[in-house]
Amino acid sequence: MKPPGSLEDILWITNMVLTVGVLARLAALRLVATYPALSTFLALQTLRSFWLVPYDVNSTGYAITYIFTEPILVMSRALVVFELYEKILAGYRGLSALSRRTMAGCLGASLVLSMATHMREFVALTPSGKILQGVNLFESTVYTALLFFLVILAAFMLYYPAPIRKNVILHSWAFSAYFAGTAAALYLSNTNFEAWNRIASISRMASATASLLAWCLLLRKAWESESSAISFTHSKVSQERLLQQLEALNMKLERNQ
């Protein structure tokens, strides 16, 4: 690996350090078992990053490692989102089942939309380029669906004053910011790889850096026992009414399963 000098190199090294830092903080706070999917993702991301250190970014070894490991990391990130929604909807079995169906629909719709949007660029690529483009399309599809799902969860948290652990709220917002930056970067890269790939790569790593920094600075052991309700509704009467509606909706969905 060449000595760091470019912004891209600096962000990559910063991401490596922060990823190790978040994983170490989870271990120090004894939260690894509480968030196994998040911890596994951070561990896999760390292993892949150190694996890539000896390779030049334009080398065949780098490309092969990236192509074969990125789908694994994509699915590990998806598992983190599943872990978050289970914790957000803990105690609401009916809503949890509805969320799983929503996720399946999001993935299907996102796949069709991504392929339709980028089919022309995909067909025009060389055989070797199609492999990387295929990985990017897979990432873009999954991340767009996960981002949409996180937006739905965010809307749920904002509308209903259900108490949610503060660390879960932190994870939700951090991952939402990460997926938003990554999905936008992948969209640019898939639209015109040659023109946008470098800018997209920098944007993607910048959003990841911001999310990892938020985790490092804000993660607290005490936030596992502290809950907060994020809602635009401030009236106590309105909050109680909304919670009653939420309970009634959950019970109805449970009966219809």
N, C-alpha and C positions, 0 to 999 in steps of 0.2 A: 504493500500500500504506500502511495506517495505521501510525503509530509503534508499535513493539513495547511491549506492556504486559501482555497476558495470558500465562499459562503456555504456551498453545498457540503464540503468536507467538514467545516466547523459545526454545522447543524447535525450532521451524521454522528460525529463524536459526542456532541452534547446530548443527543438522543440516547446514545449508548450509556453514558454516565447517568443520566436521569432515569433510564429504565432500571438499571441496577439499583439506583437510589430508592425508587418506589418499591421494588421487590424487597430490598433490605428493610425498608420502613414497615412494610406489611409483616415481615418476619419479626421485627423488633416489637411491634405492637400485638403480636400473636393473632393476626387476622388472616393468615394464610388459609387456615381451615374454614374460616368464615366466607372467604371469597376464593374458592379453589379455581374457578374458571379464569378470573382475573390474574391470579398468581401464576397459573400455568401459561397463560398468554405472555406475561412479562418474562417468564423463564425461557420460553421458546424464542421470543424476540431477542433476548440477550444471547442465547446460544447461536442463533443465526448471524447476529451482528459480529460476534467474535470469530465465527467461522469465515466470514467474508473479509476479515481484516487483511490477510496476506494477498488477496487478489486485487488487481487493478480493475477499476469499474468497467473498462472496455474489454476485459479478457473473457475468453470462453468459459473458464472456470467460474468466474463471477456470474455469468449469464445462466449457466447450468444450475448452479446452486440456488440462484434466485427463482428460476422457473419451477424447480421441484419443491422448494420450501415455502414459497409464497401462498399456494393454496392451503397448506396446513395452517399458516398464520391467519389467513382469512377466516377459516372455519373456527379457529380458536377465538378470534374476535367476535364471531357470531355467537359463540357459547357464552361469552361475557355478557352480551346483550340479553340472552335468555336468562342468565343468572340474575341480572338486574330486574327484569320484569317479574320474575318469581318472587323476589324480595319486595318489590313495590306492591305487588298484588297478593302478598301473603295474607291469608285469611279470606280471600275473595276467590273461591274456586271457580265460580261461574264466569267471572270476568277473565280469569286466567285462561280458561278454555277458549273463550272468545278471542283472546289475544293470540293464541296459537294459530287459530284459523286466519286471523288478520295477517300474521306473519307469512303464512303460506301463500296467501293472495298477493301480498306485497312482492314476494320473491318471484312469483309467476309473472306478474304484470311488469316488474322491473326487467326481467329477462327479455321479454318480448320488446319492450321499449328500447333497451340497450342495443339489441341486435338490429332492430329496424333503423335506429339512428346512425349506427356505425357500419352497417353492412357494406356500403360503397367503399369506405376506407379499408375495411378488412379484406375485401376481394382483391383490391389493387396491390396488396402487400406481397413481398417475396415470401417463399415458403418458410425461411428462417424467421422473418418478421412476423409471420402469422402466429407463431408460437407465443412470442411475447405479447402480441396484440390479443391473443386469446386469453392469456393470463390477466391482462388489463381489463378486458371485457368482463371476465368472471368477477374480478375485484369490483369493478364499477357497478355491476348488477347487484352483487350482494350488499355492498356498502350503501347504495341508494335505497335498497329495501330496508336495511337496518336503520338508516337515518330517518326514513319515513316512519318506521315503527317507533323510534325514540321520540319523534315529534308528537306522535299520538300519546305516548306515555307522559311527555311533558305537558301536553294539553290536559291530560287527566289530572296530573299533580296540581296544575294551576287552577283548575275548575273545582275539583273536589278537595275539601280541607282534611283529607285523610292523613293522619300522622305517619310520617315516613322517617326512618333513621337518617340522620344527617350525612353519614358516610355514603349511604345509598344515593342520596341526592347529589352529593359530590361526584360519585362515579357516573351518574346519569348525565350531568352537565358536561363533565370532562370528555366522556365518550361521544356525546353529541357534537361537541366542538371538533373532536378528532375526525369523526365521520363526515362532517360538513366540509372540512378542508380537504380531506382525502377524496371524497366524491367529486368535488369541483375540480381538483387537480387531475384526476383520472379522466374526467369528461374532456378537459382541454387536451390531454395527451392523446386520447382516442380520436379526437376531431382532426388534429394535425400533429402527428408524432414528432416530425422533424422540427416544426416551428415552436411547439409548446412543451416538449418533453422536459427540458432543463428548468424552465419556469415552474412547470407543474411539480417537478421533483422538489424544488426549493419550497414551494407553497405547502406541499404535503408534509415535509419535515418540519416546517415552521409551526403548522397546526399541531403536530405531534409533540413538539417541544413545549408549546403552551399548555397542552393537556397534562403532560408529565410533570411540568413545573407546578401546576395547580395541585396535583396529587402530592408531590413532595412537601409543599408548603402547608396544605390544608388538612391532610389526613390526620385524624385524631382517634385515639382509643376511646375517649369519652363520648365521641359521637356515635358509638355503637349503642349506647344506652339513652342518648338524647334524640328525641324525635321532633320534627317540625312539620307544620302544615303550610304549604305554599299555596296561597289562594288570593284571588282578587276580592273575595268576599270577606269583609271585616266584621259584619254584624254577627253576633253570637247566635241569634235566632236563625239567621240565614245559614250559618255553618251547620247547625243542628238539623235543619231541614234538608240540606244537601246530603249530609251523612245518612239520613233516613232514606232518601231516594237511592243512594248508593247501595245500602243494605237491601232494599227492596229489589233493585235491579239484579244484584248478585243472586239473591234467592230465586228469582224468576229464571235466570239463566241456568242455575243449578238444577232446577226442576225439569228444564227442557233438554238437558243433556241426554 
